[in-house]
Structure formats: C-alpha cells, structure tokens
C-alpha cells in the first residue's frame, strides 16, 4: 500500500487513481487459478473500492477535495467495515483484461451513498462491494462501479475449494479410511466432491419432557433452511470426537457445561464415521443459537420427528434422516 495515499487518519483507507478503497488482509490462496485454460495470477494486495470519485467528477468537476472531506466526516461516526465474503464469484472481462472478483459485504456503504448524494447534489449509487482476487494480466483489475456494470461486464464463476475455503475461513477436516483410521486432511467441499469419508460428532439435545431440539439451518450455510439434528459438525484437525461435540454445542446453540452421554462412537453412515451423543437440559432452557448458522430452533415430540420425516423427507437433511432412523430407539430409551 502507498502510505502517502492514506486518508481520514486511518491505516487502511486510501485515495488513489480516483478511488477511495478499504484495504483488506492478504489470504493464503493459490498463486494461480485456471479459468477456461487461461492462467490467472493472484493479486499482490486486496482492497474493496468504496467510491469511484472520478465518475462523480465527470458530472461535477472541482469537488474532489469536498468529496474526500465528506467521506472522512461520514466515517468518523459510521464504520465502513469489511464484513466478509458472500461465496459469490464473478469473472469480469473488458477488452483484453480479465479478472476474478469475490463479492463481499461492507457495513454502511449504502448509507454513505445516500449521505453523499444529499451533500453534493449528485446521485451517488452504492458501489457493488467486491474484491479482485485474480487477474489475467498481473494486478490489472477492471472497474465495476455499479450494479449495471457488474452485470454487463461479469458473469458468475465457480472457484475451487482451495480458493473458496481461505476466503470463507473454512478449515480442513479429517478424512478416514473404511476402518475410521486417519488418512489425511482435506477442505470440506473437496472431501465431499471426492466422496471421502469424514469424521463428525452429532449431538441430540432433549429437554426433560422428552422433546428433541431440531434446528433449522440458516440461508447462509450448506443445505439452507433444512431441518437438522440439534448440533453437529466435522471433527477438526487435532480434535477428538468429544471435543468436537462440545465445540458444536457451544458454537451453534450456546450450550456450555452440559453432560454428554455417549450413545455410540465410530458409527458409520454413508459419508461419515460418527460419534453420537445425547444431552438432557431442563425445560425452558434458553437456546442462544448462532443466527449465521441457524434460522430457528424447534422442540419436537420424537414421534412427530419420525412421522414428519416420512411424510416430508425433503425438509430434513440426509444425515439427520439416516442417523435418526438407525438410532431413534436408543436415543429415546437412554
């Protein structure tokens, strides 16, 4: 980053070549990325363009300094913070240039556009927040300064797990052989696509009245809005089944200091070796679930779980259905 381009007394916001930009951290991505037989190069640095000032100056010249001052005034009281990637990637093209961009979220960007419109009397549209991560020509990005330009100059593009996982903060998971012996690690989606067997811990939370807590997955995760077991997840590198179970209970449901009852370990389902646990909590226990992971939690009578799975199987995750039909009697009797 060119330190002489820093503005607003910050360490991460710059003004350079007609753009106000928020600089992001580097990510451990592959150095190259193949798209349609062409080799793209990872950018040397990552940033999000917050405002294309030069476009405004074409309409109303001589207000460059005023725009920068308005931005600094706004940012004193409204954080413009990078909030993460959205798992949407696009391939942008203009003349000979090509680049791969990752869509992301920046807080208050729409509010700033409205604020600046009022201040300068020129309609300012919010930037479509994105980070250019790969370019065909070294560090040669393409301006995508409006939603219209994003649609006209780019198209949806898939990226491999090796690119997706570091940006999304995904971890590698343990993969095992047919006897539950560790044979290595893989990023989750790569392991799924290769049909590799993984380890998972699955926890069934019951209240004292015998109802089962069923979670509805959020829109932001795999199998969105489907109904799933109380808490579950892959066993991370260096974890035991039990450690993974406690972690998932706390991360997904906010449950701590509970007693795990082991129902079975090394329990094989189609894609997993599983450890199955049961937890009993008092009625009316507050479930402080993570809204990024879950949309809702529901307390089900166990007979209704079974009947609903049979009547509307498409509403339930495959892993939940498979494990429930194999273990429901043991889970209810323990």
C-alpha positions, 0 to 999 in steps of 0.5 A: 500500500502507498502510505502517502495515499492514506486518508481520514487518519486511518491505516487502511483507507486510501485515495488513489487513481480516483478511488477511495478503497478499504484495504483488506488482509492478504489470504493464503490462496493459490498463486494461480487459478485456471479459468477456461485454460487461461492462467490467472495470477493472484493479486499482490494486495486486496482492497474493496473500492468504496467510491469511484470519485472520478465518475462523480467528477465527470458530472461535477468537476472541482469537488474532489477535495469536498468529496474526500472531506465528506467521506472522512466526516461520514466515517468518523461516526459510521464504520465502513467495515469489511464484513466478509465474503458472500461465496459469490464469484464473478469473472469480469472481462473488458477488452483484453483484461480479465479478472476474478472478483469475490463479492463481499459485504461492507457495513454502511456503504449504502448509507454513505451513498445516500449521505453523499448524494444529499451533500453534493447534489449528485446521485451517488449509487452504492458501489457493488462491494467486491474484491479482485482476487485474480487477474489475467494480466498481473494486478490489472483489475477492471472497474465495476462501479455499479450494479449495471456494470457488474452485470454487463461486464461479469458473469458468475464463476465457480472457484475451487475449494482451495480458493473458496475455503481461505476466503470463507475461513473454512478449515480442513477436516479429517478424512478416514479410511473404511476402518475410521483410521486417519488418512489425511486432511482435506477442505470440506467441499473437496472431501465431499466432491471426492466422496471421502469419508469424514469424521463428525460428532452429532449431538441430540439435545432433549429437554426433560419432557422428552422433546428433541431440539431440531434446528433449522439451518440458516440461508447462509450455510450448506443445505439452507433452511433444512431441518437438522439434528440439534448440533453437529459438525466435522471433527477438526484437525487435532480434535477428538470426537468429544471435543468436537461435540462440545465445540458444536454445542457451544458454537451453534446453540450456546450450550456450555457445561452440559453432560454428554452421554455417549450413545455410540462412537465410530458409527458409520453412515454413508459419508461419515464415521460418527460419534453420537451423543445425547444431552438432557437440559431442563425445560425452558432452557434458553437456546442462544443459537448462532443466527449465521448458522441457524434460522430457528430452533424447534422442540419436537415430540420424537414421534412427530420427528419420525412421522414428519420425516416420512411424510416430508423427507425433503425438509430434513437433511440426509444425515439427520434422516439416516442417523435418526432412523438407525438410532431413534430407539436408543436415543429415546430409551437412554 
